[in-house]
Amino acid sequence: MDSERRKLIEQKRQFNRARLAVKELRDRAEPAFSTLLEAGEDFNLRSLADAKRWGPSWLTRASYVQWREIDDVQWAYGFDDDRQKLAKVAEILCGIVGPEDRILVCEQFQLDLTRAAFERHIDAIFEAAWRPYITAEKAEWLIEVKGGEIWWKVG
């Protein structure tokens, strides 16, 4: 096999690996990806390798956020159902950012979208991201939703 043929085969392999990685990323983000796409929302879906850097300056680099060790943290729990919990997440966000401000929803992928788009499609987003961190690029605020609890800090 000549070098041109080898080069062409390697390029085809790289293309197929990239295409498979994109498909796997979209699959991980379902049903949020399809819902946002069909609604014509302005959003970006990124893998963790390509994600925008995020994290307030007060955040430690532990493998999880040690909320009980951080000053001025707020906490909500005891929701009767997911609707109440998601409504509380939306309420918290409304107090932090405007409707056209961009936020990041980070779990096994990263969604970059406006707060308004997030609110319109919150059910599909939380179906895809069960335990997300919600923040913004270069933000000094962070929300974590885990199970029946919401933890957050602003500033």
C-alpha positions in Angstrom: 0.0 0.0 0.0 1.4 3.3 -1.0 1.8 6.3 1.4 -1.0 8.3 -0.3 -3.5 5.4 0.3 -2.4 5.1 3.9 -2.8 8.8 4.4 -6.3 8.7 2.9 -7.3 5.7 5.2 -6.0 7.5 8.3 -7.9 10.7 7.4 -11.1 8.6 7.0 -10.5 7.0 10.4 -10.1 10.4 12.0 -13.2 11.7 10.4 -15.2 8.6 11.5 -13.9 8.9 15.1 -14.9 12.6 15.2 -18.3 11.8 13.8 -18.8 9.1 16.4 -17.7 11.4 19.2 -20.3 14.0 18.1 -23.0 11.4 18.0 -22.1 10.1 21.5 -22.2 13.7 22.8 -25.6 14.4 21.3 -26.9 11.1 22.7 -25.7 12.0 26.2 -27.5 15.3 26.0 -30.9 13.9 24.9 -33.6 15.0 25.1 -32.3 18.5 25.7 -30.3 18.6 22.5 -33.3 17.6 20.2 -35.7 19.9 22.1 -33.4 22.9 21.9 -32.6 22.3 18.3 -36.3 21.8 17.2 -37.2 25.0 19.1 -34.6 27.0 17.2 -32.9 28.0 20.4 -29.4 29.7 20.3 -27.3 27.1 22.2 -24.0 25.4 22.1 -23.4 21.8 23.2 -19.8 20.9 24.2 -18.0 17.9 25.4 -16.2 18.2 28.7 -12.9 18.3 26.8 -14.2 21.3 24.8 -16.2 23.0 27.6 -15.7 26.6 28.6 -13.9 27.0 31.8 -16.1 27.8 34.7 -16.0 28.0 38.5 -16.1 30.9 40.8 -12.9 32.0 42.5 -14.2 30.7 45.9 -14.6 27.2 44.5 -12.0 24.6 45.7 -10.7 22.2 43.2 -11.9 19.1 45.0 -13.8 16.4 43.1 -17.0 17.8 44.5 -18.2 21.0 46.0 -17.9 21.0 49.7 -20.9 23.2 50.3 -20.9 22.9 54.1 -17.3 24.3 54.2 -18.2 27.5 52.2 -19.5 30.7 53.8 -22.9 32.2 52.7 -24.2 29.1 51.0 -28.0 28.8 50.6 -29.8 25.4 50.5 -33.3 24.3 49.6 -34.8 20.9 50.0 -38.0 19.1 50.8 -39.7 19.5 47.5 -42.9 17.6 46.9 -42.0 16.8 43.3 -39.6 17.7 40.5 -41.9 20.6 39.3 -41.4 22.4 42.6 -37.6 21.7 42.5 -37.3 23.0 38.9 -39.4 26.1 39.7 -37.0 26.8 42.6 -34.0 26.5 40.3 -35.6 29.0 37.8 -36.5 31.4 40.7 -32.8 31.3 41.9 -31.5 32.0 38.4 -34.0 34.9 37.9 -32.4 36.5 40.9 -28.9 36.2 39.5 -29.0 36.8 35.8 -31.2 38.5 33.2 -33.3 36.5 30.6 -30.8 37.1 27.8 -27.7 36.4 29.8 -25.9 33.2 29.0 -25.6 30.4 31.4 -23.7 27.1 31.5 -25.4 23.8 32.5 -22.6 21.4 33.2 -22.8 17.7 33.8 -21.4 15.0 31.4 -21.6 17.7 28.8 -22.0 21.5 28.8 -24.9 23.4 27.4 -24.4 27.1 26.8 -27.7 29.0 26.4 -29.7 32.0 27.6 -31.5 31.9 30.9 -34.8 32.3 29.0 -34.1 29.3 26.8 -33.2 27.3 29.9 -36.5 28.2 31.5 -38.5 27.3 28.4 -36.9 23.9 28.2 -36.1 23.2 31.8 -37.9 19.8 31.8 -35.9 18.4 28.8 -32.6 19.9 30.2 -33.1 18.2 33.6 -34.1 14.9 31.9 -30.6 15.0 30.3 -28.7 16.5 33.2 -29.8 15.0 36.5 -27.2 16.5 38.8 -26.0 19.6 37.0 -23.9 22.6 38.0 -25.4 25.8 36.7 -23.2 28.9 36.3 -21.8 31.2 33.7 -18.4 31.8 32.2 -16.3 33.9 34.7 -19.2 34.0 37.1 -18.9 34.3 40.9 -22.1 32.3 41.4 -22.8 28.6 41.3 -25.9 26.4 41.7 -25.8 22.6 42.1 -28.8 20.4 41.9 -28.4 17.0 43.4 -31.2 14.7 44.2 -33.9 16.6 46.1 -31.5 19.4 47.1 -30.4 22.6 45.6 -27.2 24.3 46.8 -26.1 27.8 45.7 -23.9 30.7 46.4 -23.8 34.1 44.8 -20.7 36.2 45.1 
